[in-house]
Amino acid sequence: MTIMESNTFEKAFSDFIERHEYDEAQSALFDVIHISFKAGGESVGGNPPEPQPVIMIIHGKQEEEAPK
């Protein structure tokens, strides 16, 4: 098997994800992940985890405020 050229690969992948079967597989995978996450949460007490930021922006060193 040879590695497809980039354009050929991208076209084949695009055609693949446009198919109805891909949507069904993606939906089934989401359902499995959702059920697993729920079962895991219930097994440790039923409380959902605290939301976590997806991205945290950290600015440069901040100066401490002088006491007033």
C-alpha positions, -999 to 999 in steps of 0.1 A, spaced: 0 0 0 14 34 -9 7 67 9 -18 88 -9 -8 122 -21 -22 149 2 -49 162 -22 -60 126 -30 -62 117 7 -81 149 16 -106 143 -12 -111 107 -2 -115 116 35 -140 144 26 -160 120 6 -159 95 35 -172 119 62 -200 131 39 -216 96 39 -247 87 60 -228 58 75 -202 82 90 -229 102 107 -244 70 122 -210 58 134 -202 92 149 -235 93 167 -230 58 180 -195 67 193 -209 98 210 -236 77 227 -210 52 240 -188 80 254 -218 97 270 -231 65 286 -196 57 298 -191 91 313 -224 89 331 -218 54 344 -183 65 357 -198 95 374 -226 75 391 -200 49 403 -182 75 423 -212 92 439 -233 106 411 -219 142 413 -207 155 379 -172 169 379 -167 207 381 -164 223 347 -129 230 336 -118 257 312 -108 244 278 -82 272 274 -66 292 301 -48 324 292 -19 332 314 -6 368 312 29 378 321 39 383 357 15 406 374 27 432 399 15 429 434 -7 457 447 8 480 473 -12 480 506 -36 509 509 
